[in-house]
Amino acid sequence: MHEFAHLHTWNLHKHKAKPHGAEWKDNFKKMMQPFFEKDIFPADVKHAITSYLNNPAASSCSDLTLYRSLRKYDAPKEDIHTVEKLPIKAMFKLKDGRIFRKEEKLRKRYKCVEVSSRIFTLSNFYLNTKIAVWGER
């Protein structure tokens, strides 16, 4: 729906509307309405989407409440961890082979130090890809 809302907004406004501006938000909300009328979402997901649609962002993954409610319906995978579930100082490996150590939380993200000594901030749920975790049993 996100991308269809872009197309619809473009067809209506061309260059006059911002990519995630008021026109796009209005179109996105309108396009989501039929899904609510058919009552296809579980109650918790419906509530999270409704909250998200009050002011939709460019990425639905930036809304932690919506992300968490949707993740509950994913098939569980033992080899997948999220940053927020790892203990402080845990070492983890991303799919691309880089190894990090989790540090303290900085507002919404966690400070993570790459073993090569570069420092990054990672979103709470960045690690929804296969990783290896050291120091945890």
N, C-alpha and C positions, 0 to 999 in steps of 0.2 A: 504494500500500500504506500509505503514511503516514496518509492520511485514513481508510482503512478500519480501520486499527488504532485510530484515535480512536473511530470508531463502535462497534467491537467492545468497546473498553474502557468506553465510556459505557454500552453495553447491559449489561455485567457489573457495573459499579461505580457508575454515576451520578456524583454529586458527590463521592464518596469518594476518587476517584483524581485526581492532578494531571495536567494536559494532556500533559506529557512525562515523567511520573513512571515509577516502576518497573513498574507494571501496563501502561502503554502500551508501554514498551520491550520487555517480555516478549512482548506480543501482536504487536508489529511484527516481532520476530525470528522468531516462530512463523509469521507470515504470509509471510515471505520464504523460508522453508525449501523450499517446493515448487519455487521457481525454481532453487535450488541442486541439488535432486535431478534436475531435467530437464537440468542442465548447459547452460543457454542463454547464459551470459555468457562472453565471452572471458576467458582466464586472468587478465590484469591487472585487469580490471574485477571479476571474482569475488574476487580477493585484496583489492582496495580496499573492496568492499562488506563482505566478511567482517571486515576491520579496523574499518570504520565501525560495524558491528553490535555490536561489543564494548561500545560505549556510545553508541548513536545520539543525535544532537542533534536539536533542533527543526527544523533545516534541513540537508539533505544538502550544500548549497553551502558550509556552514561547514567542511567537511572538504576541505582542499585536495588531498589525495591522491586522494580519490574524484572530485572535480570534474575534476582534470586527466586522470584515466584515462578518464572519460566524454567529455570534450572531444576526445580523440584520435579519436573515432569520428564527430564532427560533420563535415559537409561543410565544406571550407576556404572562407573568405570573405576576400578581399583587404582589404576595407574595415573589418575587425573586428580590434581590437587589445586586448590586456589590459594593465593598468597595469604588471604586472611586466615585460613585454617592452619597454616604452618606456624610452628613456634618461632619466636625471635631467635636469631642466630642459626636457624636451619639452613642448610645448603641445598640448593635445588638446581636442576639442569633443564634448560628449555630445549625444544625440538631442534633448534639450530646449533646445539652443542655448548652454548655459553652457560657458565656456572655462576650462580649468584649466592649471596648470603643475605637473608632477610634481616633487616634492622628495624628501627622504630617506625611507628605510624606517623605520617605527616598529614594532618587533616583528613583527606579522603584516600590517600595513597600510602604505600609503604616505601621507605627508603631501602633499596636493595643494592648491595655492592657486588659488582662483577669481580670475580677472582682476579682479573687483570687489573684491578684497583680502580676501574671506572665506576662512578656512582650514578645510579638511575633512580627515578621514582616510578613505581609500577602501580597500576590500578589494583584494587582489592581482588579482582577476579581475572587478572591477566593470565593466570596459569591454567586456563581451561584446555590446555594441550598437554600431551604426555611429557612428564618430567620424572626425574629420579630424585629422591629426597634422601639426604644423608643426615645422620645424627638423630633419627627418629625411629622408634621401634613400635 
